[in-house]
Amino acid sequence: MCVLRVFRIVALLFAISCAALAETEIEGVRDQQTFSIEYRGATDFSGLTWAGGNDWFTVSDKVRAIFPMSITLDPASGKILGASIGTPVPVKTKLADFEGIAFVPGKQRVYVSCETGDGIFGFDLKKRTVIPVAVPPIFSKARNNKSLESLTYDSTVGNFWTANEEALKCDGPMSGSERGAVVRLQRFDGAFRPSGQFAYVTELSTYRAHGGGTGVSDLALLPNGELLVLERVVGTFGLSVKIFRTELGGATDISEVPALEGGEYKPAAKTLIFSRATLTNNFEGIALGPPLADGWRSLVLIADSGGGTTHLLIPLRIRWNAKQSP
């Protein structure tokens, strides 16, 4: 009996250990809350993507351009050792208010989501040409300045994801003190063909200012298929960033649903895995970075400067279970 009891305890501890390993974890970098860059060439950076080594790209919601960035990370801790913003590459497109950006390494191409025009375009970094992308027409029903805020891609999974910042006009009210906004998470395959759409409910917005409240700021797709959602949460005492892991297995595919308000559907489940108060700093971009020496990966957030010339980054560390998510 004693041996059996010991075996059960060992089995329980092993199960707990395996469960812990299966959870996606995010933690801050020790001794570095933020890293600042002084740059006067543009303001209001809102998206970020890693292009290998120290190379990154960002976009501003004020300028039709792609901005190369250099971010040097400590390979052991993930701490930012240095960062700079390079010469912008102009983009000729009718779309404006660039918000999300995703790099596709095999094609040396970036894709950008835009709130003005409710669209996405690709940009060939070598030829300097624009590649049009068709998005589902439902996103034309976005409220002003609440459209396609986010974009992410992972070459292992081969999918793109985007989402509107707050609820479309046909899907209900914007986030408030009693309910979050219902937004649409849109998946595309590697050729930008729509391959699924799912409802997602944001956190509450206990305070709104100048039309802004809690909403989806950006997305990050992990190599195991998990989709992370970055929310800018607006509360009485200021802003905070919250990162959620989504679970889409039981969610309703709403690709053919013309309006969500008053309808029956099951939204994506979400689990909070990181939260930090940022007060007046509005972090709108998130990007997975290079592997670190201890098996973790770097994860970097970028802030909208609100018209200022000081641009903030938050360095984080992330690890996850290698098993592919449904």
N, C-alpha and C positions, 0 to 999 in steps of 0.2 A: 504493500500500500504506500509506503514511504517513497519507494522508487517511482511509483506511478505519479505521486503528487509532484515530485521533483520534475518529472518529465513534462507534466502539464504546465508547470511554472515556466520551464525553459521554452516550451512551445509558445506560450502566451507572450513571453518577452521577445521571441523571434518574430512573431506576428506583428507586435507593436513596432519593432524595429523596421520591418519591411514596409509597414504602413507609413512610417515617418519618412523613409527614403523615397516613397512614391509621391510625396507632396512636393509641389513646387515651392521653393523658398526664395525670398528676396531679403537682403539685409543691406544696411548702409555700410559705407567704407569708413573704417576707423579714422578718426581725427580729421575728416574732411566732409563737412555738410554740403558745401557748395564750392564752385570754382568760378571766378569771374573773368570776363574778357572785355577789354575796352576796344570798341570798334565803332567808327562813325560812318562807315559806308552804307549802312542800312540799319533799320530797327525791326523789332517785332518778329523775330524768328519763331517759327511755329512747328517745324517738322525736322526730323533728324534721321539719317540712315548711315550705316557703316559700310565702307567700300573696301575694306582690307587694310591691314597694317595700321598706320596712323591716319589713313584717309577716310574722311566722312563728307557728307553733303547735308546742307540745310537749305531751307526756303524761308522767305519773308512774306507776310501777307500784305506788304506794302510795295513790293518790287517784283516785276516779271523777270525773274532770274534764278539760276541755280548757283548756290554759293559753296565752293569747295571749303572744307574745314580740315585742319590738322588737330588731332587730339592725341596726345601722348599719355599712355597709361602705364602705371607701375605694373609689370606682369605678375607680381606676387599678390598685391593687395587690391588692384583696380583703382588706386588713387590717381587722380589726374595730375600729371607732372607739368603739363603745358598745353596750351591750346591757342589757335589763331584762326582767323577767317580770311580766306584768300580773295582773289579778284573774281567778281561775279561774272557769270556767263549769261548774257541776255537770251530771253526766250520770246519768240514772236508767236503769240497766240491770243485769241479773243477771250480766253478764260483769264480770270484774275483772282486775287486773294488766295495765293498759294498757301496751302495748309499742311498737307501730309506729303511725305516723300519716301520712296522705296527704291533701292538699288538692286539691279539684276546683273550679277557678275558675269555670267556667260555671254551676255550681249553688250556689256559696257553701256548700259542704258539705265536711266532713272525714270520713274513714273511719279507724277505729281497730282494730288487731288486739290480741287479748287472750290471755294464757296461761292464765288461769283461766276455763274454759268453752270453750276451744279455738275461739274464734270471732272474727268481725268484725262491727262495726256501723257504720252511717253516722250522722252528726249534722248536722242542718240548723242552720247558725249563726244564721239569722234567726228561724226558728220555734222553735228550741230543742227540736226533736223528734228522737227516735231512729228510724233506719231499719234494720230487721233485714236481715242478709245471710246467705245459706246458703253454707256451705263444704263441700267434699267430706267425707263421713263418715270417711274414712281418718284425718283429723287428730284424731279422738277417741281414737286409740290413742297419743297423745303421752304421754311420761313427764311426771311432775309437774314443773312449772316449766321445761319444755323444749319448749313448744308454739309458737304463732304469734308469734314475736318481732319480725317485720318486716313492713313494708307500704310500697309505693311506687306512684306513678301518674304518667303523663305525658300531657298533653292532646294533644300532637302524635301520639303513637302510639295513644293511646286504650285502653291496657291498664293493669290493676292486676297487681301481683305480691306474693306473700307466701311465707313459708317457715317451717318449724319450726326451732327453735334447734339441736337435736340429734336423733339418729335416733329415729324412732318405735319402739315396742316390737316391731313386726313387721318392722322393717327392719334390725335388727342392734344391736350394742353402741354405747355412747357413745364419743366420741373418747378415744383413749388414746395410749400411747407408741409403739405399733406400727402403728396405723391411725387415720384420721380417721373421723368420723361421716358416715353417708350420710343426707342430708336431702332433702326434696322441695321443689323450686321450683314453686310453683303460679301459673299465669297465668289471669287473668280478662279478659273483654272489658269495655267501658265500662259495661255493664249488670250486671256481676258474674256473668256466666255463665262457668263453667270452660271454658278454651280450650287447655289443655295443661299437662302436669305432667312434670317432669324431675328425675332424680337429680343430686345434687351432693355431692361428697366434701370435707369440711373438712380443714384441716391437722391435724397430730398435736397431742395434748395431753400434753406430757411431764410435766405436774404437774396434779393435780386437788385442789381444796380445797373443803370443805363442799358437795360434789356438783357443783361448777362446773368446767367445762373449756372447751376450744376449741369454739366454735360460731358459727353465723350470727347476727350481732347485728342487721343491717338490710340493706336493699336500696336501690338507686337506679337508676331507669330513665331512660336518656338519650333525648333527642328523636330520635336516629337509630336507636332500637330496641335498643341495647346494654343489657344488664343488668349492673350492678355489684353485687358481694357484699362486704359489710363483715363480716370475721371478727374476733372477739375471740380472740386466740391466747394460750394459757396455757403458759408455759415455766418452767423451773427458776428463772429470775432475774426473773420477773414477767410482766406483760401486755404485749402489743403489738397494734396495729391493723394489719390487712392488708386491702387493697382489691384485689379480683380482677375482671377483665373476663371474663364468661362467653361461651362460643361454643356455641350450642344446635343448630346446623344438623345435626350428626350424632348428636345425643343421642336416646335412646329415649323416646317418650312413654309414661310409666308410669301414666297416669290409671286404667287398668283392672287394674293389677298390685296384688294384695292384700298382698304381702309381698316385700321386696327381698332379704332375707337368703337366700343360697344360690341366688338367681335369676340369670338372664342378662339383662343390659341394658347399654347404653352411657351412662355419665354425661355431663353437660355438661363440656366442656373449660374450663379456666380459666387465665388469665394474670395473674400478679402485676404490678400497676402502681403500688402504693404500699405502704410499710411504715414503721412508726415504733414504737419502744419507748415504752410509756406507764407502765411499772413498776406502780404500784398503782392507777392511774387507769383505770377501766373505761368506755371509749367505746362506747356502744350504739346511737346514732342517727346517720344520715347524710342530708343533704338538699342537692339542687342549688339554688343560689341565683341571683341576677341576673347578667346579662352584665357583663363588665368592659370597660374602654375599649380594651384591646389584643386583643380577640377571644376571650380566655379567659372561662370562667364561674367564679363562686364555688362552693365546695363546703364545707359546714360540718358538723363532727361535734360531738355533744353527749355528755357523760359522765354515767353514773349516779354520783351523789355518795356512794353507800354510806351513806346516813343523815345525811350532813353538810349544812351550809348553804352551802358553796362549790361552785358549779356551773361546770364547765369546758367551753369550746368550743375546737375546733381549726379555724382557717381554712385552707382549701386552695384551689388553683386547678386547673381542669380544662379540657381541650380535646379534641376528637374529630373524626373524619372525618364529614362530613355525610351520607354515603351510608347508606341504611337497612340495618340489620343483619337477616339472615333470622330 
